[in-house]
Amino acid sequence: MAATVPPGHRVSRAGRWSAWAFLAPVTGYLVVCYAYPLYRNVELSLREYTVRSFVQGGAPFAGLDNYRTTLADPTFEPALTHTLVFTVASLVLQFTIGMALALFFHQHFPLSRTLRAVILVPWLLPLIVSASTWSWLLNSDAGLVNAALGVVGVDPVHWLTSPRWSLVSVIIANVWIGVPFNLVVLHSGLQAIPAELYEASALDGATGWQRFRSITFPLLRPVSAITLLLGLIYTLKVFDLIWIMTRGGPADSSTTLATWSYRLGFGNLLPRFGPGAAVGNLLIVLALLAGLGYLRRQRRQQS
């Protein structure tokens, strides 16, 4: 005797076509804007492309030679180190400052909404404007930062032209841009925490730090996880900010994998498309591993 399918489980042919119709635009977008560029970048990294072969085709197959060349290049190790330092320092500072500001604005004092809107300005500005602004602020001769340091008797700092300070300079600018995002997401998470929990803890005599450690931070863990994950993905691939401010210099002191990839592929008179694509793919793998590792750690903590 054939089993009957409940009416609620029957899907008509028209319903299936409607479902595919809704999926088609998203699928097309993912294929055109993500899958094909990724395939093209992998293909570039496996061939010896010149300007002529890039336009006309016919580049010889090189296998993993471009990856071996990249890993053996003297620039690879400092670029990887700068990428990790830039990413970790930016994430820690953005999240810490964003959390502090979110807790501050959670008090609902007068003008809190106005001040919160003002703090969002760095996040809303075009990145080229932010980078140009910080280049002017950190200028060695006419920058506002050095002028303020001179008032308190501190010698001028060569923020953008010194190998000691160039990476610090781009980290400062990136933190300034990223703090508003952390503030918005974490403040939204704080709004979702029931006020009754804080009232009960206050009756039990808990201090502010105890309430943060036992209530706020544990309940913000899912929001914190997605905030840090998105910040990680964004920060690993930051290119335009560093390129506008320092171009990876001086002496490669602020070169990251993203700026090095661009410089190999487009920043020289003789472009090296293969090694440039190989560096880009290594950056994608690094971001993927970091993201998967972070998600796995969060799942372990929740289980």
Backbone as CSV, one residue per row, in Angstrom:
resi,resn,N_x,N_y,N_z,CA_x,CA_y,CA_z,C_x,C_y,C_z
1,MET,0.847,-1.199,0.000,0.000,0.000,0.000,0.879,1.243,0.000
2,ALA,0.682,2.097,-0.964,1.520,3.287,-1.098,1.208,4.282,0.011
3,ALA,2.277,4.854,0.526,2.115,5.856,1.594,1.590,7.149,0.995
4,THR,0.657,7.741,1.708,0.096,9.014,1.253,0.893,10.172,1.817
5,VAL,1.069,11.194,1.021,1.807,12.381,1.437,0.827,13.390,2.005
6,PRO,1.059,13.869,3.229,0.146,14.857,3.815,0.025,16.071,2.914
7,PRO,-1.171,16.677,2.881,-1.369,17.838,2.000,-0.374,18.960,2.263
8,GLY,0.008,19.161,3.536,0.914,20.256,3.842,2.309,20.049,3.297
9,HIS,2.641,18.756,2.942,3.976,18.448,2.455,4.043,18.412,0.933
10,ARG,2.929,18.557,0.295,2.920,18.534,-1.158,3.338,19.888,-1.707
11,VAL,4.279,19.843,-2.610,4.770,21.075,-3.231,4.446,21.008,-4.718
12,SER,3.674,21.915,-5.175,3.286,21.921,-6.580,4.468,22.320,-7.449
13,ARG,4.378,21.992,-8.724,5.431,22.363,-9.660,5.545,23.874,-9.756
14,ALA,4.412,24.565,-9.710,4.451,26.034,-9.759,5.170,26.598,-8.533
15,GLY,4.972,25.956,-7.352,5.651,26.421,-6.150,7.157,26.249,-6.246
16,ARG,7.590,25.100,-6.843,9.032,24.889,-7.004,9.632,25.902,-7.952
17,TRP,8.937,26.191,-9.035,9.454,27.193,-9.971,9.507,28.582,-9.322
18,SER,8.533,28.867,-8.468,8.561,30.156,-7.768,9.760,30.254,-6.825
19,ALA,10.051,29.135,-6.151,11.208,29.123,-5.249,12.502,29.343,-6.018
20,TRP,12.655,28.662,-7.159,13.852,28.851,-7.975,13.928,30.268,-8.534
21,ALA,12.774,30.841,-8.843,12.763,32.212,-9.352,13.266,33.200,-8.302
22,PHE,12.895,32.956,-7.044,13.388,33.828,-5.978,14.878,33.625,-5.731
23,LEU,15.358,32.379,-5.896,16.772,32.092,-5.668,17.664,32.550,-6.813
24,ALA,17.124,32.659,-8.007,17.936,32.959,-9.181,18.709,34.274,-9.075
25,PRO,18.097,35.395,-8.666,18.875,36.642,-8.584,20.038,36.553,-7.600
26,VAL,19.806,35.936,-6.443,20.875,35.808,-5.454,21.974,34.889,-5.974
27,THR,21.564,33.773,-6.585,22.549,32.844,-7.130,23.369,33.500,-8.232
28,GLY,22.700,34.237,-9.118,23.420,34.939,-10.174,24.395,35.965,-9.628
29,TYR,23.958,36.679,-8.595,24.833,37.678,-7.979,26.066,37.025,-7.365
30,LEU,25.878,35.907,-6.662,27.008,35.230,-6.036,27.972,34.678,-7.076
31,VAL,27.433,34.160,-8.174,28.297,33.601,-9.221,29.095,34.708,-9.902
32,VAL,28.430,35.797,-10.266,29.090,36.869,-11.024,30.063,37.655,-10.159
33,CYS,29.671,37.963,-8.932,30.462,38.868,-8.093,31.417,38.157,-7.142
34,TYR,31.247,36.843,-6.940,32.108,36.138,-6.001,32.778,34.926,-6.632
35,ALA,31.985,34.005,-7.169,32.554,32.756,-7.673,33.486,32.997,-8.858
36,TYR,33.044,33.773,-9.841,33.889,33.990,-11.016,35.159,34.774,-10.680
37,PRO,35.101,35.883,-9.923,36.358,36.554,-9.565,37.315,35.643,-8.800
38,LEU,36.775,34.793,-7.908,37.644,33.882,-7.172,38.290,32.870,-8.113
39,TYR,37.497,32.318,-9.030,38.045,31.393,-10.022,39.105,32.080,-10.874
40,ARG,38.820,33.305,-11.280,39.760,34.044,-12.123,41.068,34.323,-11.382
41,ASN,40.973,34.630,-10.101,42.182,34.910,-9.315,43.025,33.650,-9.143
42,VAL,42.363,32.514,-8.913,43.094,31.252,-8.806,43.769,30.921,-10.133
43,GLU,43.055,31.144,-11.225,43.618,30.867,-12.547,44.816,31.770,-12.845
44,LEU,44.732,33.031,-12.427,45.859,33.948,-12.598,47.090,33.476,-11.841
45,SER,46.865,32.938,-10.651,48.001,32.546,-9.814,48.687,31.285,-10.315
46,LEU,48.057,30.534,-11.216,48.625,29.282,-11.715,49.256,29.427,-13.094
47,ARG,49.333,30.647,-13.608,49.904,30.881,-14.927,50.887,32.048,-14.898
48,GLU,51.757,32.083,-15.886,52.728,33.173,-16.023,52.156,34.225,-16.970
49,TYR,51.468,35.190,-16.398,50.823,36.221,-17.196,51.752,37.411,-17.386
50,THR,51.739,37.942,-18.611,52.325,39.242,-18.904,51.187,40.170,-19.326
51,VAL,51.538,41.435,-19.604,50.496,42.359,-20.034,49.860,41.871,-21.326
52,ARG,50.667,41.366,-22.251,50.127,40.895,-23.533,49.247,39.671,-23.337
53,SER,49.732,38.680,-22.593,48.932,37.477,-22.405,47.708,37.748,-21.534
54,PHE,47.782,38.769,-20.677,46.617,39.130,-19.872,45.487,39.631,-20.764
55,VAL,45.843,40.324,-21.838,44.841,40.868,-22.758,44.446,39.846,-23.819
56,GLN,45.449,39.174,-24.390,45.194,38.301,-25.526,45.024,36.835,-25.150
57,GLY,45.428,36.471,-23.926,45.354,35.079,-23.520,46.601,34.315,-23.919
58,GLY,46.623,33.029,-23.599,47.752,32.187,-23.986,48.889,32.177,-22.983
59,ALA,48.627,32.477,-21.720,49.686,32.459,-20.714,50.068,31.020,-20.389
60,PRO,51.368,30.708,-20.306,51.787,29.327,-20.007,51.430,28.936,-18.577
61,PHE,51.160,27.639,-18.399,50.814,27.129,-17.086,52.066,27.054,-16.219
62,ALA,51.972,27.547,-14.984,53.137,27.595,-14.096,52.957,26.743,-12.850
63,GLY,51.789,26.193,-12.645,51.564,25.388,-11.455,51.659,26.222,-10.188
64,LEU,52.434,25.739,-9.235,52.584,26.428,-7.948,53.832,27.298,-7.892
65,ASP,54.439,27.573,-9.048,55.668,28.372,-9.060,55.449,29.766,-8.476
66,ASN,54.311,30.381,-8.785,54.040,31.722,-8.260,53.928,31.710,-6.735
67,TYR,53.371,30.648,-6.185,53.270,30.541,-4.725,54.655,30.333,-4.103
68,ARG,55.486,29.511,-4.757,56.842,29.317,-4.241,57.634,30.618,-4.304
69,THR,57.475,31.355,-5.398,58.161,32.646,-5.522,57.708,33.607,-4.441
70,THR,56.418,33.616,-4.178,55.867,34.519,-3.157,56.380,34.174,-1.771
71,LEU,56.356,32.885,-1.428,56.790,32.469,-0.091,58.282,32.682,0.119
72,ALA,59.072,32.631,-0.961,60.521,32.833,-0.847,60.920,34.293,-0.915
73,ASP,59.988,35.166,-1.262,60.303,36.589,-1.380,60.613,37.174,-0.002
74,PRO,61.636,38.027,0.119,61.957,38.637,1.419,60.835,39.512,1.978
75,THR,59.940,39.955,1.128,58.848,40.817,1.589,57.741,40.032,2.267
76,PHE,57.678,38.707,2.028,56.538,37.935,2.524,56.463,37.933,4.047
77,GLU,57.553,37.636,4.712,57.503,37.531,6.182,57.130,38.843,6.856
78,PRO,57.783,39.990,6.513,57.329,41.243,7.141,55.904,41.623,6.776
79,ALA,55.473,41.338,5.532,54.099,41.660,5.144,53.100,40.845,5.960
80,LEU,53.394,39.569,6.174,52.518,38.729,6.986,52.499,39.211,8.440
81,THR,53.671,39.559,8.963,53.746,40.064,10.343,52.962,41.351,10.498
82,HIS,53.130,42.283,9.545,52.403,43.554,9.612,50.901,43.322,9.511
83,THR,50.490,42.362,8.679,49.063,42.058,8.552,48.488,41.566,9.868
84,LEU,49.207,40.673,10.532,48.727,40.133,11.806,48.708,41.210,12.894
85,VAL,49.773,42.007,12.965,49.828,43.067,13.977,48.732,44.092,13.726
86,PHE,48.569,44.498,12.470,47.546,45.472,12.119,46.152,44.949,12.462
87,THR,45.896,43.678,12.171,44.577,43.099,12.409,44.292,42.951,13.895
88,VAL,45.225,42.362,14.632,44.996,42.114,16.064,44.878,43.428,16.833
89,ALA,45.795,44.368,16.570,45.746,45.650,17.288,44.464,46.406,16.978
90,SER,44.053,46.405,15.720,42.823,47.105,15.348,41.610,46.475,16.013
91,LEU,41.517,45.146,15.990,40.356,44.470,16.583,40.270,44.719,18.083
92,VAL,41.401,44.587,18.779,41.396,44.766,20.235,40.991,46.191,20.602
93,LEU,41.582,47.184,19.930,41.291,48.577,20.265,39.872,48.967,19.856
94,GLN,39.445,48.541,18.674,38.088,48.869,18.230,37.046,48.271,19.160
95,PHE,37.231,47.013,19.524,36.240,46.354,20.366,36.243,46.945,21.776
96,THR,37.429,47.203,22.335,37.510,47.745,23.690,36.895,49.138,23.769
97,ILE,37.267,50.002,22.837,36.724,51.366,22.841,35.235,51.343,22.523
98,GLY,34.839,50.498,21.558,33.423,50.396,21.220,32.586,49.893,22.379
99,MET,33.103,48.925,23.123,32.384,48.419,24.296,32.249,49.503,25.361
100,ALA,33.342,50.234,25.605,33.291,51.304,26.613,32.278,52.375,26.221
101,LEU,32.275,52.746,24.958,31.319,53.765,24.506,29.886,53.235,24.545
102,ALA,29.696,51.959,24.201,28.347,51.382,24.246,27.809,51.392,25.677
103,LEU,28.647,51.037,26.644,28.230,51.088,28.044,27.953,52.515,28.488
104,PHE,28.757,53.450,27.986,28.575,54.857,28.337,27.240,55.390,27.814
105,PHE,26.936,55.114,26.563,25.700,55.616,25.970,24.474,54.827,26.419
106,HIS,24.682,53.676,27.043,23.556,52.896,27.562,22.921,53.540,28.795
107,GLN,23.589,54.587,29.321,23.066,55.267,30.505,21.901,56.200,30.183
108,HIS,21.685,56.530,28.908,20.564,57.369,28.464,20.571,58.747,29.143
109,PHE,21.695,59.429,29.067,21.790,60.771,29.606,21.358,61.784,28.543
110,PRO,21.118,63.050,28.905,20.721,64.054,27.912,21.768,64.192,26.792
111,LEU,21.297,64.356,25.572,22.130,64.506,24.370,22.880,63.217,24.005
112,SER,22.509,62.090,24.606,23.217,60.844,24.277,23.019,60.459,22.810
113,ARG,21.807,60.649,22.298,21.558,60.313,20.891,22.335,61.220,19.957
114,THR,22.427,62.502,20.306,23.170,63.445,19.468,24.643,63.088,19.431
115,LEU,25.209,62.806,20.592,26.624,62.453,20.652,26.890,61.131,19.933
116,ARG,25.961,60.181,20.050,26.132,58.904,19.367,26.097,59.094,17.856
117,ALA,25.262,60.010,17.387,25.208,60.295,15.958,26.500,60.940,15.478
118,VAL,27.087,61.801,16.304,28.352,62.444,15.929,29.473,61.420,15.817
119,ILE,29.490,60.460,16.749,30.535,59.437,16.731,30.422,58.542,15.494
120,LEU,29.235,58.457,14.908,29.049,57.633,13.716,29.649,58.248,12.457
121,VAL,30.038,59.516,12.514,30.530,60.209,11.320,31.707,59.490,10.665
122,PRO,32.748,59.031,11.429,33.860,58.333,10.757,33.427,57.118,9.963
123,TRP,32.386,56.438,10.432,31.902,55.245,9.738,31.156,55.604,8.461
124,LEU,30.568,56.788,8.416,29.765,57.206,7.273,30.583,57.882,6.185
125,LEU,31.750,58.410,6.534,32.564,59.118,5.561,33.163,58.150,4.543
126,PRO,33.329,58.578,3.291,34.070,57.756,2.327,35.481,57.509,2.831
127,LEU,35.998,56.323,2.575,37.289,55.939,3.133,38.423,56.823,2.622
128,ILE,38.329,57.285,1.389,39.367,58.149,0.851,39.408,59.484,1.601
129,VAL,38.243,59.946,2.060,38.197,61.176,2.848,38.839,60.954,4.213
130,SER,38.523,59.837,4.844,39.104,59.532,6.151,40.622,59.383,6.057
131,ALA,41.093,58.663,5.041,42.538,58.467,4.887,43.248,59.789,4.609
132,SER,42.656,60.622,3.764,43.266,61.915,3.470,43.279,62.812,4.705
133,THR,42.213,62.751,5.485,42.155,63.552,6.713,43.243,63.150,7.692
134,TRP,43.426,61.855,7.887,44.462,61.397,8.802,45.854,61.651,8.257
135,SER,46.017,61.617,6.946,47.315,61.987,6.368,47.661,63.428,6.683
136,TRP,46.662,64.301,6.663,46.899,65.712,7.022,47.127,65.864,8.521
137,LEU,46.335,65.170,9.337,46.498,65.284,10.787,47.864,64.803,11.247
138,LEU,48.398,63.762,10.606,49.662,63.163,11.022,50.850,63.651,10.212
139,ASN,50.649,64.687,9.422,51.752,65.247,8.643,52.868,65.719,9.574
140,SER,54.112,65.420,9.203,55.237,65.732,10.079,55.442,67.219,10.272
141,ASP,55.182,68.025,9.228,55.493,69.457,9.285,54.291,70.308,9.674
142,ALA,53.130,70.011,9.103,51.979,70.886,9.325,50.785,70.157,9.923
143,GLY,51.006,68.972,10.500,49.909,68.191,11.042,49.421,68.714,12.380
144,LEU,48.133,68.561,12.604,47.531,69.035,13.848,48.016,68.234,15.049
145,VAL,48.297,66.953,14.873,48.755,66.119,15.984,50.112,66.586,16.491
146,ASN,51.036,66.835,15.573,52.354,67.317,15.988,52.269,68.724,16.578
147,ALA,51.339,69.525,16.076,51.155,70.864,16.652,50.673,70.754,18.100
148,ALA,49.762,69.818,18.366,49.284,69.615,19.732,50.391,69.061,20.624
149,LEU,51.223,68.172,20.081,52.342,67.647,20.863,53.368,68.740,21.180
150,GLY,53.549,69.657,20.233,54.484,70.753,20.471,54.039,71.664,21.593
151,VAL,52.729,71.802,21.783,52.213,72.656,22.852,52.622,72.118,24.219
152,VAL,52.676,70.792,24.353,53.043,70.192,25.643,54.529,69.846,25.710
153,GLY,55.290,70.322,24.720,56.735,70.159,24.769,57.276,68.868,24.207
154,VAL,56.505,68.146,23.407,56.955,66.894,22.806,57.472,67.174,21.401
155,ASP,58.613,66.609,21.063,59.192,66.811,19.739,58.285,66.226,18.660
156,PRO,58.306,66.810,17.461,57.477,66.286,16.373,57.795,64.824,16.060
157,VAL,56.755,64.080,15.750,56.891,62.664,15.408,56.666,62.501,13.915
158,HIS,57.534,61.751,13.253,57.381,61.488,11.814,56.443,60.286,11.635
159,TRP,55.164,60.570,11.767,54.174,59.499,11.798,54.164,58.665,10.526
160,LEU,54.170,59.320,9.386,53.975,58.617,8.117,55.279,58.326,7.378
161,THR,56.370,58.917,7.795,57.644,58.761,7.077,58.694,58.033,7.892
162,SER,58.352,57.568,9.068,59.297,56.834,9.902,58.909,55.362,9.936
163,PRO,59.866,54.443,9.701,59.534,53.013,9.793,59.023,52.606,11.163
164,ARG,59.344,53.375,12.175,58.914,53.035,13.533,57.437,53.353,13.753
165,TRP,56.919,54.400,13.081,55.586,54.900,13.383,54.570,54.707,12.261
166,SER,54.982,54.296,11.088,54.044,54.234,9.957,52.930,53.219,10.201
167,LEU,53.283,52.035,10.723,52.249,51.033,10.993,51.330,51.489,12.126
168,VAL,51.896,52.149,13.124,51.084,52.693,14.213,50.087,53.712,13.674
169,SER,50.524,54.516,12.716,49.661,55.561,12.161,48.443,54.978,11.469
170,VAL,48.655,53.946,10.649,47.511,53.363,9.940,46.609,52.591,10.897
171,ILE,47.169,52.035,11.974,46.340,51.371,12.980,45.435,52.388,13.668
172,ILE,45.994,53.566,14.011,45.196,54.618,14.648,44.036,55.026,13.748
173,ALA,44.322,55.233,12.469,43.275,55.641,11.539,42.221,54.547,11.380
174,ASN,42.644,53.302,11.310,41.688,52.207,11.140,40.825,52.020,12.381
175,VAL,41.401,52.210,13.560,40.625,52.132,14.791,39.571,53.230,14.827
176,TRP,39.952,54.420,14.421,39.014,55.556,14.390,37.831,55.255,13.475
177,ILE,38.092,54.577,12.371,37.026,54.247,11.424,36.148,53.114,11.958
178,GLY,36.748,52.143,12.646,36.014,50.949,13.048,35.266,51.049,14.355
179,VAL,35.622,52.000,15.216,34.954,52.118,16.515,33.446,52.338,16.377
180,PRO,32.963,53.215,15.485,31.509,53.404,15.378,30.742,52.125,15.067
181,PHE,31.292,51.257,14.223,30.614,49.995,13.920,30.473,49.144,15.176
182,ASN,31.559,49.019,15.946,31.500,48.262,17.192,30.513,48.896,18.163
183,LEU,30.491,50.220,18.229,29.564,50.920,19.116,28.115,50.604,18.762
184,VAL,27.769,50.678,17.496,26.386,50.463,17.069,25.927,49.041,17.384
185,VAL,26.750,48.046,17.023,26.342,46.651,17.212,26.275,46.303,18.690
186,LEU,27.289,46.709,19.458,27.298,46.375,20.883,26.208,47.120,21.641
187,HIS,25.933,48.363,21.245,24.859,49.106,21.898,23.508,48.446,21.625
188,SER,23.318,47.935,20.420,22.080,47.209,20.112,21.964,45.951,20.967
189,GLY,23.099,45.267,21.191,23.075,44.102,22.057,22.738,44.443,23.496
190,LEU,23.250,45.567,23.971,22.934,45.995,25.333,21.450,46.308,25.493
191,GLN,20.835,46.854,24.440,19.419,47.174,24.510,18.551,45.934,24.694
192,ALA,19.065,44.786,24.248,18.277,43.549,24.322,18.395,42.845,25.670
193,ILE,19.289,43.291,26.545,19.444,42.660,27.861,18.345,43.172,28.790
194,PRO,17.572,42.297,29.402,16.480,42.749,30.280,16.995,43.579,31.459
195,ALA,16.323,44.678,31.725,16.732,45.549,32.831,16.503,44.877,34.182
196,GLU,15.586,43.898,34.232,15.315,43.232,35.500,16.541,42.512,36.056
197,LEU,17.408,42.056,35.169,18.610,41.366,35.639,19.519,42.320,36.404
198,TYR,19.655,43.556,35.881,20.493,44.541,36.575,19.845,44.962,37.900
199,GLU,18.511,45.083,37.909,17.823,45.461,39.146,17.988,44.388,40.217
200,ALA,17.895,43.137,39.816,18.056,42.048,40.786,19.486,41.995,41.321
201,SER,20.465,42.215,40.418,21.857,42.191,40.875,22.168,43.371,41.779
202,ALA,21.533,44.525,41.526,21.733,45.687,42.394,21.181,45.423,43.786
203,LEU,20.040,44.728,43.868,19.472,44.374,45.171,20.373,43.409,45.939
204,ASP,21.104,42.583,45.193,22.031,41.641,45.827,23.353,42.303,46.202
205,GLY,23.495,43.595,45.882,24.719,44.319,46.250,25.868,44.165,45.279
206,ALA,25.602,43.758,44.027,26.676,43.590,43.048,27.211,44.943,42.609
207,THR,28.516,45.032,42.437,29.143,46.257,41.955,29.010,46.352,40.440
208,GLY,29.404,47.501,39.880,29.320,47.682,38.429,30.162,46.678,37.676
209,TRP,31.381,46.407,38.169,32.238,45.441,37.499,31.656,44.029,37.590
210,GLN,31.070,43.691,38.737,30.468,42.372,38.888,29.271,42.195,37.968
211,ARG,28.484,43.256,37.797,27.343,43.172,36.870,27.833,42.997,35.439
212,PHE,28.907,43.705,35.083,29.443,43.572,33.722,29.986,42.165,33.488
213,ARG,30.719,41.630,34.487,31.348,40.325,34.320,30.340,39.189,34.335
214,SER,29.285,39.310,35.136,28.348,38.198,35.309,27.101,38.296,34.449
215,ILE,26.754,39.502,34.004,25.516,39.678,33.232,25.804,40.198,31.828
216,THR,26.429,41.376,31.765,26.574,42.048,30.472,27.425,41.246,29.504
217,PHE,28.633,40.921,29.897,29.545,40.266,28.965,29.066,38.885,28.528
218,PRO,28.576,38.017,29.448,28.071,36.712,28.979,26.894,36.828,28.018
219,LEU,25.961,37.746,28.294,24.806,37.884,27.414,25.166,38.573,26.099
220,LEU,26.275,39.304,26.075,26.726,39.954,24.836,27.639,39.058,24.006
221,ARG,27.894,37.845,24.484,28.855,36.988,23.785,28.477,36.716,22.330
222,PRO,27.216,36.372,22.011,26.882,36.164,20.594,27.072,37.421,19.750
223,VAL,26.674,38.576,20.289,26.861,39.834,19.556,28.338,40.158,19.419
224,SER,29.094,39.926,20.478,30.535,40.185,20.428,31.212,39.299,19.397
225,ALA,30.756,38.042,19.304,31.358,37.112,18.353,31.174,37.586,16.922
226,ILE,29.964,37.983,16.562,29.734,38.424,15.185,30.419,39.752,14.917
227,THR,30.518,40.616,15.936,31.223,41.887,15.771,32.699,41.659,15.487
228,LEU,33.322,40.785,16.268,34.746,40.503,16.067,34.989,39.767,14.757
229,LEU,34.075,38.884,14.387,34.257,38.136,13.136,34.179,39.071,11.936
230,LEU,33.180,39.942,11.909,33.069,40.892,10.802,34.259,41.852,10.788
231,GLY,34.678,42.295,11.980,35.852,43.161,12.043,37.100,42.461,11.563
232,LEU,37.241,41.171,11.878,38.391,40.398,11.424,38.437,40.310,9.910
233,ILE,37.310,39.982,9.300,37.261,39.850,7.844,37.560,41.184,7.171
234,TYR,36.982,42.254,7.705,37.210,43.571,7.110,38.661,44.019,7.274
235,THR,39.224,43.842,8.457,40.552,44.381,8.743,41.635,43.638,7.977
236,LEU,41.479,42.332,7.794,42.487,41.572,7.064,42.670,42.089,5.637
237,LYS,41.611,42.579,5.038,41.680,42.995,3.643,41.768,44.510,3.448
238,VAL,42.046,45.259,4.517,42.166,46.710,4.378,43.318,47.028,3.429
239,PHE,43.030,47.773,2.407,44.052,48.165,1.433,44.100,49.671,1.227
240,ASP,42.946,50.265,0.894,42.925,51.656,0.467,43.413,52.618,1.541
241,LEU,43.071,52.359,2.798,43.509,53.231,3.880,45.037,53.267,3.970
242,ILE,45.655,52.084,3.950,47.117,52.019,4.048,47.771,52.598,2.804
243,TRP,47.200,52.305,1.645,47.815,52.766,0.399,47.776,54.289,0.291
244,ILE,46.685,54.884,0.700,46.575,56.348,0.613,47.499,57.021,1.622
245,MET,47.628,56.459,2.819,48.401,57.113,3.871,49.905,56.895,3.722
246,THR,50.331,55.656,3.443,51.776,55.373,3.440,52.259,54.614,2.208
247,ARG,51.347,54.082,1.402,51.706,53.219,0.265,52.565,52.027,0.710
248,GLY,52.380,51.613,1.935,53.128,50.464,2.443,54.512,50.794,2.949
249,GLY,54.939,52.024,2.838,56.286,52.418,3.255,56.270,53.114,4.594
250,PRO,57.426,53.716,4.907,58.699,53.652,4.161,59.430,52.334,4.397
251,ALA,60.134,51.895,3.383,60.920,50.649,3.453,60.050,49.459,3.860
252,ASP,58.839,49.403,3.309,57.904,48.294,3.557,57.508,48.156,5.030
253,SER,57.653,49.228,5.813,57.365,49.141,7.249,55.875,49.051,7.551
254,SER,55.023,49.392,6.600,53.578,49.250,6.799,52.936,48.429,5.680
255,THR,53.752,47.652,4.983,53.239,46.786,3.923,52.507,45.592,4.516
256,THR,51.293,45.358,4.048,50.527,44.179,4.429,50.344,43.298,3.196
257,LEU,49.748,42.146,3.386,49.521,41.257,2.248,48.637,41.913,1.197
258,ALA,47.661,42.715,1.635,46.759,43.364,0.681,47.503,44.389,-0.166
259,THR,48.311,45.241,0.450,49.047,46.261,-0.316,50.133,45.618,-1.165
260,TRP,50.746,44.553,-0.668,51.783,43.876,-1.450,51.185,43.210,-2.682
261,SER,50.011,42.615,-2.530,49.339,42.000,-3.674,49.043,43.031,-4.758
262,TYR,48.545,44.196,-4.343,48.249,45.250,-5.318,49.522,45.755,-5.980
263,ARG,50.566,45.923,-5.188,51.811,46.453,-5.746,52.429,45.487,-6.748
264,LEU,52.332,44.190,-6.470,52.851,43.208,-7.418,52.068,43.219,-8.722
265,GLY,50.760,43.300,-8.617,49.932,43.199,-9.815,49.767,44.476,-10.592
266,PHE,49.769,45.624,-9.898,49.437,46.871,-10.590,50.356,48.038,-10.237
267,GLY,51.210,47.885,-9.242,51.994,49.022,-8.780,53.371,49.155,-9.402
268,ASN,53.743,48.261,-10.328,55.055,48.315,-10.957,54.919,48.543,-12.454
269,LEU,56.020,48.987,-13.074,56.013,49.179,-14.526,55.850,47.843,-15.241
270,LEU,56.392,46.778,-14.659,56.224,45.438,-15.214,55.372,44.623,-14.241
271,PRO,54.068,44.596,-14.463,53.170,43.907,-13.522,53.485,42.419,-13.421
272,ARG,53.373,41.899,-12.224,53.552,40.462,-11.971,52.203,39.925,-11.504
273,PHE,51.347,39.654,-12.484,49.981,39.261,-12.166,49.916,37.949,-11.399
274,GLY,50.758,36.988,-11.762,50.724,35.688,-11.111,51.062,35.761,-9.630
275,PRO,52.233,36.300,-9.254,52.548,36.435,-7.824,51.548,37.319,-7.080
276,GLY,51.057,38.387,-7.732,50.067,39.238,-7.077,48.794,38.480,-6.754
277,ALA,48.331,37.649,-7.699,47.141,36.832,-7.450,47.419,35.779,-6.378
278,ALA,48.645,35.243,-6.358,48.993,34.246,-5.346,48.930,34.853,-3.945
279,VAL,49.438,36.075,-3.780,49.367,36.743,-2.479,47.914,36.989,-2.092
280,GLY,47.094,37.385,-3.067,45.674,37.590,-2.786,44.996,36.309,-2.330
281,ASN,45.337,35.191,-2.951,44.748,33.920,-2.542,45.209,33.498,-1.155
282,LEU,46.470,33.761,-0.840,46.960,33.464,0.505,46.213,34.295,1.547
283,LEU,45.894,35.524,1.197,45.132,36.373,2.112,43.722,35.831,2.304
284,ILE,43.112,35.319,1.229,41.779,34.715,1.333,41.818,33.493,2.235
285,VAL,42.837,32.660,2.074,42.975,31.467,2.915,43.174,31.858,4.372
286,LEU,43.989,32.885,4.607,44.224,33.352,5.970,42.934,33.844,6.614
287,ALA,42.155,34.612,5.872,40.882,35.111,6.397,39.917,33.953,6.658
288,LEU,39.894,32.973,5.751,38.995,31.829,5.919,39.376,31.013,7.147
289,LEU,40.662,30.750,7.320,41.110,29.974,8.478,40.838,30.712,9.785
290,ALA,41.108,32.019,9.778,40.861,32.797,10.993,39.380,32.815,11.335
291,GLY,38.525,32.998,10.333,37.086,33.027,10.572,36.555,31.692,11.056
292,LEU,36.983,30.590,10.410,36.516,29.267,10.825,37.025,28.916,12.217
293,GLY,38.278,29.291,12.507,38.815,29.024,13.835,38.072,29.777,14.917
294,TYR,37.726,31.017,14.627,37.006,31.807,15.615,35.599,31.256,15.841
295,LEU,34.920,30.879,14.758,33.584,30.304,14.897,33.618,28.987,15.670
296,ARG,34.635,28.182,15.426,34.750,26.909,16.141,34.971,27.143,17.635
297,ARG,35.766,28.144,17.956,36.005,28.452,19.363,34.727,28.934,20.046
298,GLN,33.952,29.748,19.339,32.708,30.240,19.919,31.721,29.104,20.146
299,ARG,31.664,28.136,19.236,30.765,27.000,19.404,31.163,26.160,20.597
300,ARG,32.463,26.006,20.810,32.932,25.241,21.971,32.556,25.930,23.272
301,GLN,32.661,27.257,23.291,32.312,27.989,24.498,30.819,27.931,24.806
302,GLN,29.994,27.852,23.749,28.557,27.813,23.951,28.052,26.428,24.317
303,SER,28.828,25.390,23.971,28.389,24.013,24.241,28.713,23.582,25.662
